[in-house]
């Protein structure tokens, strides 16, 4: 109690203990332990910053950058951008081989950001454990684990020796326990346990508009993870950079848990970034339409940055180049390449300069009588750092543009009529992709009368593909290696290709 009270007094938050006399011994112990994790000066600054943000008119919460006004935006210089659609096959091959070589030599790791609460999806377990309804019933974690297996196999074929490819998973207080049990129940999906490293990001208290820490129970502070940009502190907190060094890892592919099409340690992306000597790279997709609400990768006052669509005026969004392409077209998909040297520079030198983003949220709280209240409108502030805010520190930035239908379909929202980025849209995106791969590899599908069905490759987000075809990531991670299994063969759907 004494230590906790002193911390809270110094931070200007003594009210956190206002229900102390009513708490049980156990509740007191856990509240004191939670408070003792907090650093008083940081807590004070955090609460003040939240109160300042709350005092601003709506829409004027402080942005991350030094200046995000529309005039300051410049498009990406063409020299930094590569494109999967426009690259020559020989170039793509060269980058793929280079990437596989890096992976095979143990220089690459993948890092999953899985600490989010997934409030929009609204399930009481980590998003990675979600089953989007594929015929195989595989969860996002399983799909990702199997893609790692496949890349390890492809890389090992190049070098002739086993390939490690460690998988670092950043979790939070919400996701660590269930993720650990899930992996252990599933035998780490066949991956060596030593190559799956889970670590936990920090949590921050949610703060009311009056600058006071919110209690979600009489003895419980409402805490939220510190954003996916909490990665950089978590890396130092848990000695992850040392672990990477010990393993000889030099390049890291960082991605979000919810993109069902993510290419784990994509060799082409890695080869592209390594060949360019990039310290930091972003995979992007072209916008679906000019005003699509996605973060834009661009330059702000000469620094690479992701700018929220809400900070860009409509005229800027609509701007086109002489060739007709949108000038600001690089949609961020939270899929990044960072060298370990750059990660170290960020973690040790630049992290403190990352400005938290402010989100107004509905945070359940206890009223003065100790009753739990679920607010109907936002009553609190959560402050989060974003993983991509480090682009500004890059000395050699690279951008790799890929096709959305090949690489991006996030699971964000609960199913409801017309909702975007749901389990249905994710499932369809994957099934369409596998159907296309099967056709490209020369498969034919038969209808009930044994007639060959015409190929249909026109992706429609709202419709299922004409046949159900799911291909295990253990046999193909990007459509490769399928011809020997399907070329010239006829199949009655559904087709489940497994190892
Ligand atoms: P989102 O911004 O989609 O947040 O995260 P979320 O928490 O998953 O979902 P909502 O907004 O509550 O509905 C993008 C990625 O960043 C990770 C998520 O797990 C996801 O992979 N993330 C987010 C973290 O790792 N830590 C965080 O604190 C926040």
Boltz pocket constraint, residues with backbone or C-beta under 6 A from the ligand:
constraints:
  - pocket:
      binder: B
      contacts: [[A, 113], [A, 114], [A, 115], [A, 116], [A, 117], [A, 118], [A, 119], [A, 120], [A, 121], [A, 127], [A, 170], [A, 172], [A, 201], [A, 225], [A, 226], [A, 227], [A, 228], [A, 229], [A, 230], [A, 255], [A, 256], [A, 257], [A, 258], [A, 334], [A, 384], [A, 412]]
      max_distance: 6.0
